[in-house]
Amino acid sequence: MNKTIALISEHASPLAMLGGVDSGGQNIYVGELARQLAALGYTVDVFTRRDDPKLPLEVQWLPDVRIVHVEAGPSKQLPKESLFQYMDAFAAWMETFMERQPKRYALLHANFWMSGYVAMKLKEHIRIPFVITFHALGKVRLMHQRETDKFPEERCDVETQVMQAADGIIAECPQDEADLIQLYRADPDKITMVPCGFSPHEFHPIDKAYARMLLDLHPTRKMILQLGRMVPRKGIDTVIQSLAQLRENSMDAQLVVVGGEYEKPHLHADPEYRRLMEMATGLGVADAISFEGRKNREQLKYFYSAADVFVSTPWYEPFGITPLEAMACGTPVIGAKVGGIQYSVANGKTGFLVRPKDPQALARKLELVLKSEDLQVYLRQNAIKRVNECFTWKKVAQQMDEVYRGLAAPQPDGTADERQTIAEAFVEAADTLRLSADSLADTILRAGKALAKTFERGGKVLVCGNGGSAAESLHFSAELLGRFEIPNRVGLPVISLMGDPAMLTAWSNDIGFNDIFARQVEAYGRPGDMLMCLSTSGNSPNILEAMDRAKQLGMACMTLLGNDGGRAAVKGDINLIVPSRSTQRIQELHLHIIHLLCTLVERRLVDYSANRRASERSSSLVQAMDLSLQQKEKVKYDHAKQKSHIFG
């Protein structure tokens, strides 16, 4: 299976700083999936929009993972809601880029609906299959955002078209799968459920006291953590309201909020931060809330480990990666009963589930967990076990690999597999042509000149080869003995040593095949002639013996070979070696080179003949002029002699 794939993520780059309005779970998903697929032997290109003019075209992020920045729209940060207008340009740029690559992409994996649109357009033009992970669905978003949703109206229609065109659809959780089928009538046979994940190397338990000391947090105070983007749908206001409920119940707890566009939130620059602070002040809990701002990924495990409980109560959530990361650090999770959270959090075992926008229910679960250290230990042990068994990025990549392999497997009628074979053969042939053009142009010129010189000196060319190369030797001799492009030229002395079937069969049957070409070289070859040998391997014994005999006779040897040239390359005076290991591609290029040599030989010989005729005409003119001058001198002499005689 070809393991070169393209991940398309138009607005979410693995290189982006997390925590901003448009950077979060999708950035992590794409980056970690690419990393783990590379570990499974894939070569991955991640295509994302260039949003900064300083970004290079390509970044080799990992040995087998490259980030490619696509020119689509202005090179600056734009809200993702305004990007759809640039997706046709994104697709056109990608298509041009992909056509220049040495190896064909086997599969596209689109992330988000706009990337799905790009993949759909690419499939129409270059017939590459694609799968898509939507990460969020327009119809679900509209249910919760209503008039505040700023995406184009056509989003839901585009999502439907993408689902129909996609070869596979990735649902991140049971709720996601149900929404795809019920809201969009997606084909259930196309859908595979593959969850999101976490990295055990990145997130693991750390001693709570040590984590708090590093972060300069209170060593013993009950701590609630909320971590993620600071946007209204994440439900941070619900957590603040529940904190006020806890205070009314005489429980002293601190809420730490990590995330946002800024390292430290600003009242004037961040409207959501301003709204939340106003709410906290009005509820009298502003002194118990710490807004930490955006943090590096390396710091997050310390925040997770420092907390007594992690809270994630969005209005809706396609999956939600932060609960996994918290559980991996051994922190119980209280999450909203929505999307992927209700799938990843095992209610009563790794944490608890509550309705979104219900601060009273959240406050009750928080109080239950914060008051019982035994319950915290129980939830902690189950959380670590569950995420490591079910939700590592390694496991996610393995499941995705099965999806990819399923799409690459032959269809019942074999059509898809045959179409892929055809496409790959054309790409491989084009690649071989391009590489040969780069490496052989000078040698082909030299070979054409040498052949023409052989004919100009009155020599001849003997040609030999086995199997498919035997057919090409006959082809070459026919083109030069007859004509190739220039009509009415003289025939050229080219002998294919495969041209006498009776001799070939008799000699190989009675004597042996190893010296069948050498015997003919001995009979026909003369000093100044050339032997031309065609071989894909360069190691055929009869070719090697023929070259040895030609050298003994004072003949030059030219070869058309492949791979590394084999032993024939050591014996050849001019070696045309096609840079390929495929016998089919080598023979195809041999024919192409033969045609080029015929063109060069004909043009050089026509030029030579024209020059020789011009030279002969010039010589005749000089001779005529010399004769004329001689005649004039004789007349003058005779006239002078006669005059002398008369006047004595």
Order of alpha helices (4+ residues) and beta strands (2+ residues): beta-alpha-beta-beta-beta-alpha-beta-alpha-beta-alpha-alpha-beta-alpha-beta-alpha-beta-alpha-beta-alpha-beta-alpha-beta-alpha-beta-alpha-beta-alpha-alpha-alpha-alpha-beta-alpha-beta-alpha-alpha-beta-alpha-beta-alpha-beta-alpha
